[in-house]
C-alpha cells in the first residue's frame, strides 16, 4: 500500500469581526478531488493543483491539442 502523504495548506479565513484566522485544509485535486498522491502537478489554472494521474492526463491532452492545431495549420485549403 502506498504511503503517500497528504499535504496541508494554510488558508486565510476572515471572519465578520475583520480579524484573521488560519484554517488548515487538506489539499485535493482540482479534477478528481483525490487527497492523496505521491506528486502534485501543475494544472491549467495553478501550480500543483492536480494529482499525479490527472496531471499526466492533462499534459497528454494538451500535447494532443497542440499537435492537432499544428496539423490543421499545415493543411492547405483548395
mmJSON file of the N, C-alpha and C atoms, coordinates in Angstrom:
{"data_MODEL":{"atom_site":{
"group_PDB":["ATOM","ATOM","ATOM","ATOM","ATOM","ATOM","ATOM","ATOM","ATOM","ATOM","ATOM","ATOM","ATOM","ATOM","ATOM","ATOM","ATOM","ATOM","ATOM","ATOM","ATOM","ATOM","ATOM","ATOM","ATOM","ATOM","ATOM","ATOM","ATOM","ATOM","ATOM","ATOM","ATOM","ATOM","ATOM","ATOM","ATOM","ATOM","ATOM","ATOM","ATOM","ATOM","ATOM","ATOM","ATOM","ATOM","ATOM","ATOM","ATOM","ATOM","ATOM","ATOM","ATOM","ATOM","ATOM","ATOM","ATOM","ATOM","ATOM","ATOM","ATOM","ATOM","ATOM","ATOM","ATOM","ATOM","ATOM","ATOM","ATOM","ATOM","ATOM","ATOM","ATOM","ATOM","ATOM","ATOM","ATOM","ATOM","ATOM","ATOM","ATOM","ATOM","ATOM","ATOM","ATOM","ATOM","ATOM","ATOM","ATOM","ATOM","ATOM","ATOM","ATOM","ATOM","ATOM","ATOM","ATOM","ATOM","ATOM","ATOM","ATOM","ATOM","ATOM","ATOM","ATOM","ATOM","ATOM","ATOM","ATOM","ATOM","ATOM","ATOM","ATOM","ATOM","ATOM","ATOM","ATOM","ATOM","ATOM","ATOM","ATOM","ATOM","ATOM","ATOM","ATOM","ATOM","ATOM","ATOM","ATOM","ATOM","ATOM","ATOM","ATOM","ATOM","ATOM","ATOM","ATOM","ATOM","ATOM","ATOM","ATOM","ATOM","ATOM","ATOM","ATOM","ATOM","ATOM","ATOM","ATOM","ATOM","ATOM","ATOM","ATOM","ATOM","ATOM","ATOM","ATOM","ATOM","ATOM","ATOM","ATOM","ATOM","ATOM","ATOM","ATOM","ATOM","ATOM","ATOM","ATOM","ATOM","ATOM","ATOM","ATOM","ATOM","ATOM","ATOM","ATOM","ATOM","ATOM","ATOM","ATOM","ATOM","ATOM","ATOM","ATOM","ATOM","ATOM","ATOM","ATOM","ATOM","ATOM","ATOM","ATOM","ATOM","ATOM","ATOM","ATOM","ATOM","ATOM","ATOM","ATOM","ATOM","ATOM","ATOM","ATOM","ATOM","ATOM","ATOM","ATOM","ATOM","ATOM","ATOM","ATOM","ATOM","ATOM","ATOM","ATOM","ATOM","ATOM","ATOM","ATOM","ATOM","ATOM","ATOM","ATOM","ATOM","ATOM","ATOM","ATOM","ATOM","ATOM","ATOM","ATOM","ATOM"],
"id":[1,2,3,4,5,6,7,8,9,10,11,12,13,14,15,16,17,18,19,20,21,22,23,24,25,26,27,28,29,30,31,32,33,34,35,36,37,38,39,40,41,42,43,44,45,46,47,48,49,50,51,52,53,54,55,56,57,58,59,60,61,62,63,64,65,66,67,68,69,70,71,72,73,74,75,76,77,78,79,80,81,82,83,84,85,86,87,88,89,90,91,92,93,94,95,96,97,98,99,100,101,102,103,104,105,106,107,108,109,110,111,112,113,114,115,116,117,118,119,120,121,122,123,124,125,126,127,128,129,130,131,132,133,134,135,136,137,138,139,140,141,142,143,144,145,146,147,148,149,150,151,152,153,154,155,156,157,158,159,160,161,162,163,164,165,166,167,168,169,170,171,172,173,174,175,176,177,178,179,180,181,182,183,184,185,186,187,188,189,190,191,192,193,194,195,196,197,198,199,200,201,202,203,204,205,206,207,208,209,210,211,212,213,214,215,216,217,218,219,220,221,222,223,224,225,226,227,228,229,230,231,232,233,234],
"type_symbol":["N","C","C","N","C","C","N","C","C","N","C","C","N","C","C","N","C","C","N","C","C","N","C","C","N","C","C","N","C","C","N","C","C","N","C","C","N","C","C","N","C","C","N","C","C","N","C","C","N","C","C","N","C","C","N","C","C","N","C","C","N","C","C","N","C","C","N","C","C","N","C","C","N","C","C","N","C","C","N","C","C","N","C","C","N","C","C","N","C","C","N","C","C","N","C","C","N","C","C","N","C","C","N","C","C","N","C","C","N","C","C","N","C","C","N","C","C","N","C","C","N","C","C","N","C","C","N","C","C","N","C","C","N","C","C","N","C","C","N","C","C","N","C","C","N","C","C","N","C","C","N","C","C","N","C","C","N","C","C","N","C","C","N","C","C","N","C","C","N","C","C","N","C","C","N","C","C","N","C","C","N","C","C","N","C","C","N","C","C","N","C","C","N","C","C","N","C","C","N","C","C","N","C","C","N","C","C","N","C","C","N","C","C","N","C","C","N","C","C","N","C","C","N","C","C","N","C","C","N","C","C","N","C","C"],
"label_atom_id":["N","CA","C","N","CA","C","N","CA","C","N","CA","C","N","CA","C","N","CA","C","N","CA","C","N","CA","C","N","CA","C","N","CA","C","N","CA","C","N","CA","C","N","CA","C","N","CA","C","N","CA","C","N","CA","C","N","CA","C","N","CA","C","N","CA","C","N","CA","C","N","CA","C","N","CA","C","N","CA","C","N","CA","C","N","CA","C","N","CA","C","N","CA","C","N","CA","C","N","CA","C","N","CA","C","N","CA","C","N","CA","C","N","CA","C","N","CA","C","N","CA","C","N","CA","C","N","CA","C","N","CA","C","N","CA","C","N","CA","C","N","CA","C","N","CA","C","N","CA","C","N","CA","C","N","CA","C","N","CA","C","N","CA","C","N","CA","C","N","CA","C","N","CA","C","N","CA","C","N","CA","C","N","CA","C","N","CA","C","N","CA","C","N","CA","C","N","CA","C","N","CA","C","N","CA","C","N","CA","C","N","CA","C","N","CA","C","N","CA","C","N","CA","C","N","CA","C","N","CA","C","N","CA","C","N","CA","C","N","CA","C","N","CA","C","N","CA","C","N","CA","C","N","CA","C","N","CA","C","N","CA","C","N","CA","C","N","CA","C","N","CA","C"],
"label_alt_id":[null,null,null,null,null,null,null,null,null,null,null,null,null,null,null,null,null,null,null,null,null,null,null,null,null,null,null,null,null,null,null,null,null,null,null,null,null,null,null,null,null,null,null,null,null,null,null,null,null,null,null,null,null,null,null,null,null,null,null,null,null,null,null,null,null,null,null,null,null,null,null,null,null,null,null,null,null,null,null,null,null,null,null,null,null,null,null,null,null,null,null,null,null,null,null,null,null,null,null,null,null,null,null,null,null,null,null,null,null,null,null,null,null,null,null,null,null,null,null,null,null,null,null,null,null,null,null,null,null,null,null,null,null,null,null,null,null,null,null,null,null,null,null,null,null,null,null,null,null,null,null,null,null,null,null,null,null,null,null,null,null,null,null,null,null,null,null,null,null,null,null,null,null,null,null,null,null,null,null,null,null,null,null,null,null,null,null,null,null,null,null,null,null,null,null,null,null,null,null,null,null,null,null,null,null,null,null,null,null,null,null,null,null,null,null,null,null,null,null,null,null,null,null,null,null,null,null,null,null,null,null,null,null,null],
"label_comp_id":["UNK","UNK","UNK","UNK","UNK","UNK","UNK","UNK","UNK","UNK","UNK","UNK","UNK","UNK","UNK","UNK","UNK","UNK","UNK","UNK","UNK","UNK","UNK","UNK","UNK","UNK","UNK","UNK","UNK","UNK","UNK","UNK","UNK","UNK","UNK","UNK","UNK","UNK","UNK","UNK","UNK","UNK","UNK","UNK","UNK","UNK","UNK","UNK","UNK","UNK","UNK","UNK","UNK","UNK","UNK","UNK","UNK","UNK","UNK","UNK","UNK","UNK","UNK","UNK","UNK","UNK","UNK","UNK","UNK","UNK","UNK","UNK","UNK","UNK","UNK","UNK","UNK","UNK","UNK","UNK","UNK","UNK","UNK","UNK","UNK","UNK","UNK","UNK","UNK","UNK","UNK","UNK","UNK","UNK","UNK","UNK","UNK","UNK","UNK","UNK","UNK","UNK","UNK","UNK","UNK","UNK","UNK","UNK","UNK","UNK","UNK","UNK","UNK","UNK","UNK","UNK","UNK","UNK","UNK","UNK","UNK","UNK","UNK","UNK","UNK","UNK","UNK","UNK","UNK","UNK","UNK","UNK","UNK","UNK","UNK","UNK","UNK","UNK","UNK","UNK","UNK","UNK","UNK","UNK","UNK","UNK","UNK","UNK","UNK","UNK","UNK","UNK","UNK","UNK","UNK","UNK","UNK","UNK","UNK","UNK","UNK","UNK","UNK","UNK","UNK","UNK","UNK","UNK","UNK","UNK","UNK","UNK","UNK","UNK","UNK","UNK","UNK","UNK","UNK","UNK","UNK","UNK","UNK","UNK","UNK","UNK","UNK","UNK","UNK","UNK","UNK","UNK","UNK","UNK","UNK","UNK","UNK","UNK","UNK","UNK","UNK","UNK","UNK","UNK","UNK","UNK","UNK","UNK","UNK","UNK","UNK","UNK","UNK","UNK","UNK","UNK","UNK","UNK","UNK","UNK","UNK","UNK","UNK","UNK","UNK","UNK","UNK","UNK","UNK","UNK","UNK","UNK","UNK","UNK"],
"label_asym_id":["A","A","A","A","A","A","A","A","A","A","A","A","A","A","A","A","A","A","A","A","A","A","A","A","A","A","A","A","A","A","A","A","A","A","A","A","A","A","A","A","A","A","A","A","A","A","A","A","A","A","A","A","A","A","A","A","A","A","A","A","A","A","A","A","A","A","A","A","A","A","A","A","A","A","A","A","A","A","A","A","A","A","A","A","A","A","A","A","A","A","A","A","A","A","A","A","A","A","A","A","A","A","A","A","A","A","A","A","A","A","A","A","A","A","A","A","A","A","A","A","A","A","A","A","A","A","A","A","A","A","A","A","A","A","A","A","A","A","A","A","A","A","A","A","A","A","A","A","A","A","A","A","A","A","A","A","A","A","A","A","A","A","A","A","A","A","A","A","A","A","A","A","A","A","A","A","A","A","A","A","A","A","A","A","A","A","A","A","A","A","A","A","A","A","A","A","A","A","A","A","A","A","A","A","A","A","A","A","A","A","A","A","A","A","A","A","A","A","A","A","A","A","A","A","A","A","A","A","A","A","A","A","A","A"],
"label_entity_id":["1","1","1","1","1","1","1","1","1","1","1","1","1","1","1","1","1","1","1","1","1","1","1","1","1","1","1","1","1","1","1","1","1","1","1","1","1","1","1","1","1","1","1","1","1","1","1","1","1","1","1","1","1","1","1","1","1","1","1","1","1","1","1","1","1","1","1","1","1","1","1","1","1","1","1","1","1","1","1","1","1","1","1","1","1","1","1","1","1","1","1","1","1","1","1","1","1","1","1","1","1","1","1","1","1","1","1","1","1","1","1","1","1","1","1","1","1","1","1","1","1","1","1","1","1","1","1","1","1","1","1","1","1","1","1","1","1","1","1","1","1","1","1","1","1","1","1","1","1","1","1","1","1","1","1","1","1","1","1","1","1","1","1","1","1","1","1","1","1","1","1","1","1","1","1","1","1","1","1","1","1","1","1","1","1","1","1","1","1","1","1","1","1","1","1","1","1","1","1","1","1","1","1","1","1","1","1","1","1","1","1","1","1","1","1","1","1","1","1","1","1","1","1","1","1","1","1","1","1","1","1","1","1","1"],
"label_seq_id":[1,1,1,2,2,2,3,3,3,4,4,4,5,5,5,6,6,6,7,7,7,8,8,8,9,9,9,10,10,10,11,11,11,12,12,12,13,13,13,14,14,14,15,15,15,16,16,16,17,17,17,18,18,18,19,19,19,20,20,20,21,21,21,22,22,22,23,23,23,24,24,24,25,25,25,26,26,26,27,27,27,28,28,28,29,29,29,30,30,30,31,31,31,32,32,32,33,33,33,34,34,34,35,35,35,36,36,36,37,37,37,38,38,38,39,39,39,40,40,40,41,41,41,42,42,42,43,43,43,44,44,44,45,45,45,46,46,46,47,47,47,48,48,48,49,49,49,50,50,50,51,51,51,52,52,52,53,53,53,54,54,54,55,55,55,56,56,56,57,57,57,58,58,58,59,59,59,60,60,60,61,61,61,62,62,62,63,63,63,64,64,64,65,65,65,66,66,66,67,67,67,68,68,68,69,69,69,70,70,70,71,71,71,72,72,72,73,73,73,74,74,74,75,75,75,76,76,76,77,77,77,78,78,78],
"pdbx_PDB_ins_code":[null,null,null,null,null,null,null,null,null,null,null,null,null,null,null,null,null,null,null,null,null,null,null,null,null,null,null,null,null,null,null,null,null,null,null,null,null,null,null,null,null,null,null,null,null,null,null,null,null,null,null,null,null,null,null,null,null,null,null,null,null,null,null,null,null,null,null,null,null,null,null,null,null,null,null,null,null,null,null,null,null,null,null,null,null,null,null,null,null,null,null,null,null,null,null,null,null,null,null,null,null,null,null,null,null,null,null,null,null,null,null,null,null,null,null,null,null,null,null,null,null,null,null,null,null,null,null,null,null,null,null,null,null,null,null,null,null,null,null,null,null,null,null,null,null,null,null,null,null,null,null,null,null,null,null,null,null,null,null,null,null,null,null,null,null,null,null,null,null,null,null,null,null,null,null,null,null,null,null,null,null,null,null,null,null,null,null,null,null,null,null,null,null,null,null,null,null,null,null,null,null,null,null,null,null,null,null,null,null,null,null,null,null,null,null,null,null,null,null,null,null,null,null,null,null,null,null,null,null,null,null,null,null,null],
"Cartn_x":[0.838,0.0,0.885,0.544,1.31,1.122,2.187,2.108,2.282,1.496,1.563,1.023,1.763,1.328,0.345,-0.495,-1.472,-0.889,-0.733,-0.19,-1.274,-0.862,-1.788,-1.483,-2.499,-2.352,-3.001,-2.265,-2.854,-3.616,-4.83,-5.682,-6.151,-6.123,-6.62,-8.136,-8.713,-10.161,-10.48,-11.279,-11.656,-13.045,-13.163,-14.488,-15.133,-16.327,-17.086,-16.463,-15.68,-15.049,-13.765,-13.484,-12.321,-10.986,-11.022,-9.761,-9.47,-8.234,-7.829,-7.568,-8.095,-7.86,-7.244,-6.42,-5.831,-6.575,-6.99,-7.681,-6.798,-6.734,-5.936,-6.853,-6.589,-7.414,-6.537,-7.087,-6.359,-6.387,-5.252,-5.171,-5.888,-6.605,-7.261,-7.13,-7.153,-7.008,-8.188,-7.902,-8.949,-9.8,-9.329,-10.054,-10.825,-10.17,-10.819,-11.106,-10.682,-10.901,-10.11,-9.115,-8.266,-7.427,-7.199,-6.426,-5.046,-4.791,-3.526,-2.86,-1.611,-0.87,0.623,1.439,2.877,3.482,2.784,3.314,2.171,2.223,1.244,1.81,0.983,1.427,0.714,1.348,0.752,-0.46,-1.43,-2.636,-2.914,-4.086,-4.406,-4.562,-4.931,-5.168,-4.085,-3.444,-2.477,-1.426,-0.351,0.706,0.265,0.625,0.362,-1.108,-2.001,-3.428,-3.977,-3.179,-3.639,-2.832,-3.508,-2.796,-1.922,-1.062,-0.134,-0.861,-1.874,-2.594,-3.283,-3.989,-4.699,-3.719,-2.592,-1.579,-1.014,-0.778,-0.277,-1.337,-2.586,-3.675,-3.841,-3.823,-3.993,-2.843,-1.621,-0.47,-0.566,-1.007,-1.168,-2.26,-3.374,-4.46,-3.974,-3.227,-2.708,-1.749,-0.896,0.051,-0.68,-1.739,-2.533,-3.222,-3.761,-4.43,-3.448,-2.252,-1.249,-0.865,-0.7,-0.345,-1.464,-2.703,-3.85,-3.923,-3.695,-3.701,-2.58,-1.421,-0.291,-0.611,-1.241,-1.62,-2.632,-3.62,-4.647,-4.047,-3.069,-2.406,-1.552,-1.024,-0.17,-0.959,-2.241,-3.057,-3.386,-3.218,-3.55,-5.008,-5.651,-7.059,-7.15,-8.1,-8.231,-8.738],
"Cartn_y":[-1.182,0.0,1.247,2.208,3.435,4.296,4.893,5.766,7.211,7.605,8.982,9.911,10.95,11.861,12.887,13.341,14.359,15.702,16.576,17.894,18.786,19.605,20.541,21.946,22.728,24.082,25.022,26.049,27.032,28.05,28.303,29.23,30.316,31.528,32.622,32.639,32.791,32.882,34.167,35.022,36.276,36.127,36.482,36.424,37.805,37.932,39.184,40.303,39.952,40.967,41.489,41.119,41.521,41.093,40.112,39.536,38.323,37.94,36.848,35.594,34.481,33.189,32.285,31.359,30.391,29.074,28.549,27.259,26.282,25.071,24.047,23.189,23.165,22.391,21.374,20.207,19.191,19.563,19.44,19.729,18.63,19.008,18.0,18.371,17.358,17.531,18.33,19.288,20.12,19.36,18.217,17.457,16.275,15.457,14.231,14.268,15.311,15.503,14.522,13.856,12.945,13.762,13.236,13.954,13.352,12.195,11.514,11.195,11.637,11.397,11.478,10.733,10.83,12.138,12.825,14.049,14.952,16.232,17.212,17.859,17.978,18.504,19.803,20.579,21.819,21.517,22.434,22.275,23.51,23.596,24.717,26.049,26.013,27.264,27.637,26.662,26.975,25.879,26.223,25.251,24.263,23.023,21.931,21.831,21.9,21.761,20.392,19.575,18.271,17.147,16.021,14.843,14.312,13.382,12.846,12.31,11.478,10.863,11.916,12.838,13.871,14.817,15.098,15.952,15.341,14.038,13.342,13.348,13.061,13.059,14.441,15.48,16.845,17.224,16.857,17.145,16.452,15.197,14.458,15.075,15.476,16.121,17.426,18.187,19.467,19.26,18.249,17.936,17.536,16.714,16.291,17.482,18.403,19.585,20.447,20.64,21.432,20.775,19.454,18.714,18.816,18.719,18.82,20.215,21.254,22.619,22.803,22.218,22.314,21.626,20.462,19.733,20.518,21.104,21.869,23.109,23.706,24.886,24.565,23.352,22.942,22.473,22.196,21.74,22.931,22.75,23.833,23.724,24.86,24.839,24.898,24.16,24.09,25.361],
"Cartn_z":[0.0,0.0,0.0,-0.787,-0.896,0.342,0.759,1.932,1.496,0.521,0.034,1.105,1.344,2.396,1.848,2.724,2.364,2.756,1.782,2.07,2.65,3.569,4.193,3.692,3.532,3.045,4.043,4.427,5.322,4.486,4.877,4.16,5.111,4.643,5.467,5.445,6.609,6.717,7.471,6.876,7.519,8.123,9.378,9.988,9.965,10.461,10.393,11.213,12.221,13.063,12.433,11.226,10.436,11.038,11.916,12.371,11.495,11.431,10.553,11.363,10.88,11.5,10.448,10.902,9.986,10.101,8.975,8.946,8.185,8.643,7.993,7.129,5.83,4.91,4.195,3.948,3.191,1.717,1.059,-0.365,-1.131,-2.206,-3.033,-4.496,-5.339,-6.775,-7.321,-8.197,-8.782,-9.787,-10.256,-11.277,-10.697,-9.866,-9.368,-7.866,-7.193,-5.744,-4.875,-5.436,-4.67,-3.687,-2.498,-1.49,-1.251,-1.822,-1.589,-2.922,-3.081,-4.313,-4.01,-4.741,-4.494,-5.008,-5.923,-6.508,-6.958,-6.595,-7.072,-8.321,-9.366,-10.656,-11.007,-11.89,-12.369,-13.235,-13.194,-13.985,-14.813,-15.412,-16.295,-15.568,-14.309,-13.593,-12.601,-11.988,-10.939,-10.817,-10.128,-9.874,-8.801,-8.99,-8.045,-7.639,-8.625,-8.338,-8.72,-9.439,-9.906,-9.266,-9.007,-8.518,-9.652,-9.353,-10.343,-11.579,-11.386,-12.51,-13.375,-12.762,-13.526,-14.214,-13.579,-14.189,-15.456,-15.43,-16.619,-17.715,-17.359,-18.35,-18.965,-18.139,-18.631,-19.57,-19.206,-20.058,-21.404,-21.401,-22.662,-23.525,-22.919,-23.668,-24.284,-23.527,-24.003,-25.173,-25.059,-26.122,-27.402,-27.254,-28.425,-29.091,-28.281,-28.836,-29.629,-29.101,-29.811,-31.129,-31.102,-32.311,-33.352,-32.917,-33.829,-34.454,-33.669,-34.204,-35.218,-34.925,-35.842,-37.162,-37.092,-38.314,-39.137,-38.472,-39.188,-39.836,-39.19,-39.745,-40.952,-41.033,-42.15,-43.365,-43.217,-44.344,-45.231,-46.529,-47.455,-47.871,-48.018,-48.429,-49.947,-50.547,-52.015,-52.633],
"occupancy":[1.0,1.0,1.0,1.0,1.0,1.0,1.0,1.0,1.0,1.0,1.0,1.0,1.0,1.0,1.0,1.0,1.0,1.0,1.0,1.0,1.0,1.0,1.0,1.0,1.0,1.0,1.0,1.0,1.0,1.0,1.0,1.0,1.0,1.0,1.0,1.0,1.0,1.0,1.0,1.0,1.0,1.0,1.0,1.0,1.0,1.0,1.0,1.0,1.0,1.0,1.0,1.0,1.0,1.0,1.0,1.0,1.0,1.0,1.0,1.0,1.0,1.0,1.0,1.0,1.0,1.0,1.0,1.0,1.0,1.0,1.0,1.0,1.0,1.0,1.0,1.0,1.0,1.0,1.0,1.0,1.0,1.0,1.0,1.0,1.0,1.0,1.0,1.0,1.0,1.0,1.0,1.0,1.0,1.0,1.0,1.0,1.0,1.0,1.0,1.0,1.0,1.0,1.0,1.0,1.0,1.0,1.0,1.0,1.0,1.0,1.0,1.0,1.0,1.0,1.0,1.0,1.0,1.0,1.0,1.0,1.0,1.0,1.0,1.0,1.0,1.0,1.0,1.0,1.0,1.0,1.0,1.0,1.0,1.0,1.0,1.0,1.0,1.0,1.0,1.0,1.0,1.0,1.0,1.0,1.0,1.0,1.0,1.0,1.0,1.0,1.0,1.0,1.0,1.0,1.0,1.0,1.0,1.0,1.0,1.0,1.0,1.0,1.0,1.0,1.0,1.0,1.0,1.0,1.0,1.0,1.0,1.0,1.0,1.0,1.0,1.0,1.0,1.0,1.0,1.0,1.0,1.0,1.0,1.0,1.0,1.0,1.0,1.0,1.0,1.0,1.0,1.0,1.0,1.0,1.0,1.0,1.0,1.0,1.0,1.0,1.0,1.0,1.0,1.0,1.0,1.0,1.0,1.0,1.0,1.0,1.0,1.0,1.0,1.0,1.0,1.0,1.0,1.0,1.0,1.0,1.0,1.0,1.0,1.0,1.0,1.0,1.0,1.0,1.0,1.0,1.0,1.0,1.0,1.0],
"B_iso_or_equiv":[0.0,0.0,0.0,0.0,0.0,0.0,0.0,0.0,0.0,0.0,0.0,0.0,0.0,0.0,0.0,0.0,0.0,0.0,0.0,0.0,0.0,0.0,0.0,0.0,0.0,0.0,0.0,0.0,0.0,0.0,0.0,0.0,0.0,0.0,0.0,0.0,0.0,0.0,0.0,0.0,0.0,0.0,0.0,0.0,0.0,0.0,0.0,0.0,0.0,0.0,0.0,0.0,0.0,0.0,0.0,0.0,0.0,0.0,0.0,0.0,0.0,0.0,0.0,0.0,0.0,0.0,0.0,0.0,0.0,0.0,0.0,0.0,0.0,0.0,0.0,0.0,0.0,0.0,0.0,0.0,0.0,0.0,0.0,0.0,0.0,0.0,0.0,0.0,0.0,0.0,0.0,0.0,0.0,0.0,0.0,0.0,0.0,0.0,0.0,0.0,0.0,0.0,0.0,0.0,0.0,0.0,0.0,0.0,0.0,0.0,0.0,0.0,0.0,0.0,0.0,0.0,0.0,0.0,0.0,0.0,0.0,0.0,0.0,0.0,0.0,0.0,0.0,0.0,0.0,0.0,0.0,0.0,0.0,0.0,0.0,0.0,0.0,0.0,0.0,0.0,0.0,0.0,0.0,0.0,0.0,0.0,0.0,0.0,0.0,0.0,0.0,0.0,0.0,0.0,0.0,0.0,0.0,0.0,0.0,0.0,0.0,0.0,0.0,0.0,0.0,0.0,0.0,0.0,0.0,0.0,0.0,0.0,0.0,0.0,0.0,0.0,0.0,0.0,0.0,0.0,0.0,0.0,0.0,0.0,0.0,0.0,0.0,0.0,0.0,0.0,0.0,0.0,0.0,0.0,0.0,0.0,0.0,0.0,0.0,0.0,0.0,0.0,0.0,0.0,0.0,0.0,0.0,0.0,0.0,0.0,0.0,0.0,0.0,0.0,0.0,0.0,0.0,0.0,0.0,0.0,0.0,0.0,0.0,0.0,0.0,0.0,0.0,0.0,0.0,0.0,0.0,0.0,0.0,0.0],
"pdbx_formal_charge":[null,null,null,null,null,null,null,null,null,null,null,null,null,null,null,null,null,null,null,null,null,null,null,null,null,null,null,null,null,null,null,null,null,null,null,null,null,null,null,null,null,null,null,null,null,null,null,null,null,null,null,null,null,null,null,null,null,null,null,null,null,null,null,null,null,null,null,null,null,null,null,null,null,null,null,null,null,null,null,null,null,null,null,null,null,null,null,null,null,null,null,null,null,null,null,null,null,null,null,null,null,null,null,null,null,null,null,null,null,null,null,null,null,null,null,null,null,null,null,null,null,null,null,null,null,null,null,null,null,null,null,null,null,null,null,null,null,null,null,null,null,null,null,null,null,null,null,null,null,null,null,null,null,null,null,null,null,null,null,null,null,null,null,null,null,null,null,null,null,null,null,null,null,null,null,null,null,null,null,null,null,null,null,null,null,null,null,null,null,null,null,null,null,null,null,null,null,null,null,null,null,null,null,null,null,null,null,null,null,null,null,null,null,null,null,null,null,null,null,null,null,null,null,null,null,null,null,null,null,null,null,null,null,null],
"auth_seq_id":[1,1,1,2,2,2,3,3,3,4,4,4,5,5,5,6,6,6,7,7,7,8,8,8,9,9,9,10,10,10,11,11,11,12,12,12,13,13,13,14,14,14,15,15,15,16,16,16,17,17,17,18,18,18,19,19,19,20,20,20,21,21,21,22,22,22,23,23,23,24,24,24,25,25,25,26,26,26,27,27,27,28,28,28,29,29,29,30,30,30,31,31,31,32,32,32,33,33,33,34,34,34,35,35,35,36,36,36,37,37,37,38,38,38,39,39,39,40,40,40,41,41,41,42,42,42,43,43,43,44,44,44,45,45,45,46,46,46,47,47,47,48,48,48,49,49,49,50,50,50,51,51,51,52,52,52,53,53,53,54,54,54,55,55,55,56,56,56,57,57,57,58,58,58,59,59,59,60,60,60,61,61,61,62,62,62,63,63,63,64,64,64,65,65,65,66,66,66,67,67,67,68,68,68,69,69,69,70,70,70,71,71,71,72,72,72,73,73,73,74,74,74,75,75,75,76,76,76,77,77,77,78,78,78],
"auth_comp_id":["UNK","UNK","UNK","UNK","UNK","UNK","UNK","UNK","UNK","UNK","UNK","UNK","UNK","UNK","UNK","UNK","UNK","UNK","UNK","UNK","UNK","UNK","UNK","UNK","UNK","UNK","UNK","UNK","UNK","UNK","UNK","UNK","UNK","UNK","UNK","UNK","UNK","UNK","UNK","UNK","UNK","UNK","UNK","UNK","UNK","UNK","UNK","UNK","UNK","UNK","UNK","UNK","UNK","UNK","UNK","UNK","UNK","UNK","UNK","UNK","UNK","UNK","UNK","UNK","UNK","UNK","UNK","UNK","UNK","UNK","UNK","UNK","UNK","UNK","UNK","UNK","UNK","UNK","UNK","UNK","UNK","UNK","UNK","UNK","UNK","UNK","UNK","UNK","UNK","UNK","UNK","UNK","UNK","UNK","UNK","UNK","UNK","UNK","UNK","UNK","UNK","UNK","UNK","UNK","UNK","UNK","UNK","UNK","UNK","UNK","UNK","UNK","UNK","UNK","UNK","UNK","UNK","UNK","UNK","UNK","UNK","UNK","UNK","UNK","UNK","UNK","UNK","UNK","UNK","UNK","UNK","UNK","UNK","UNK","UNK","UNK","UNK","UNK","UNK","UNK","UNK","UNK","UNK","UNK","UNK","UNK","UNK","UNK","UNK","UNK","UNK","UNK","UNK","UNK","UNK","UNK","UNK","UNK","UNK","UNK","UNK","UNK","UNK","UNK","UNK","UNK","UNK","UNK","UNK","UNK","UNK","UNK","UNK","UNK","UNK","UNK","UNK","UNK","UNK","UNK","UNK","UNK","UNK","UNK","UNK","UNK","UNK","UNK","UNK","UNK","UNK","UNK","UNK","UNK","UNK","UNK","UNK","UNK","UNK","UNK","UNK","UNK","UNK","UNK","UNK","UNK","UNK","UNK","UNK","UNK","UNK","UNK","UNK","UNK","UNK","UNK","UNK","UNK","UNK","UNK","UNK","UNK","UNK","UNK","UNK","UNK","UNK","UNK","UNK","UNK","UNK","UNK","UNK","UNK"],
"auth_asym_id":["A","A","A","A","A","A","A","A","A","A","A","A","A","A","A","A","A","A","A","A","A","A","A","A","A","A","A","A","A","A","A","A","A","A","A","A","A","A","A","A","A","A","A","A","A","A","A","A","A","A","A","A","A","A","A","A","A","A","A","A","A","A","A","A","A","A","A","A","A","A","A","A","A","A","A","A","A","A","A","A","A","A","A","A","A","A","A","A","A","A","A","A","A","A","A","A","A","A","A","A","A","A","A","A","A","A","A","A","A","A","A","A","A","A","A","A","A","A","A","A","A","A","A","A","A","A","A","A","A","A","A","A","A","A","A","A","A","A","A","A","A","A","A","A","A","A","A","A","A","A","A","A","A","A","A","A","A","A","A","A","A","A","A","A","A","A","A","A","A","A","A","A","A","A","A","A","A","A","A","A","A","A","A","A","A","A","A","A","A","A","A","A","A","A","A","A","A","A","A","A","A","A","A","A","A","A","A","A","A","A","A","A","A","A","A","A","A","A","A","A","A","A","A","A","A","A","A","A","A","A","A","A","A","A"],
"auth_atom_id":["N","CA","C","N","CA","C","N","CA","C","N","CA","C","N","CA","C","N","CA","C","N","CA","C","N","CA","C","N","CA","C","N","CA","C","N","CA","C","N","CA","C","N","CA","C","N","CA","C","N","CA","C","N","CA","C","N","CA","C","N","CA","C","N","CA","C","N","CA","C","N","CA","C","N","CA","C","N","CA","C","N","CA","C","N","CA","C","N","CA","C","N","CA","C","N","CA","C","N","CA","C","N","CA","C","N","CA","C","N","CA","C","N","CA","C","N","CA","C","N","CA","C","N","CA","C","N","CA","C","N","CA","C","N","CA","C","N","CA","C","N","CA","C","N","CA","C","N","CA","C","N","CA","C","N","CA","C","N","CA","C","N","CA","C","N","CA","C","N","CA","C","N","CA","C","N","CA","C","N","CA","C","N","CA","C","N","CA","C","N","CA","C","N","CA","C","N","CA","C","N","CA","C","N","CA","C","N","CA","C","N","CA","C","N","CA","C","N","CA","C","N","CA","C","N","CA","C","N","CA","C","N","CA","C","N","CA","C","N","CA","C","N","CA","C","N","CA","C","N","CA","C","N","CA","C","N","CA","C","N","CA","C","N","CA","C","N","CA","C","N","CA","C"],
"pdbx_PDB_model_num":[1,1,1,1,1,1,1,1,1,1,1,1,1,1,1,1,1,1,1,1,1,1,1,1,1,1,1,1,1,1,1,1,1,1,1,1,1,1,1,1,1,1,1,1,1,1,1,1,1,1,1,1,1,1,1,1,1,1,1,1,1,1,1,1,1,1,1,1,1,1,1,1,1,1,1,1,1,1,1,1,1,1,1,1,1,1,1,1,1,1,1,1,1,1,1,1,1,1,1,1,1,1,1,1,1,1,1,1,1,1,1,1,1,1,1,1,1,1,1,1,1,1,1,1,1,1,1,1,1,1,1,1,1,1,1,1,1,1,1,1,1,1,1,1,1,1,1,1,1,1,1,1,1,1,1,1,1,1,1,1,1,1,1,1,1,1,1,1,1,1,1,1,1,1,1,1,1,1,1,1,1,1,1,1,1,1,1,1,1,1,1,1,1,1,1,1,1,1,1,1,1,1,1,1,1,1,1,1,1,1,1,1,1,1,1,1,1,1,1,1,1,1,1,1,1,1,1,1,1,1,1,1,1,1]
}}}
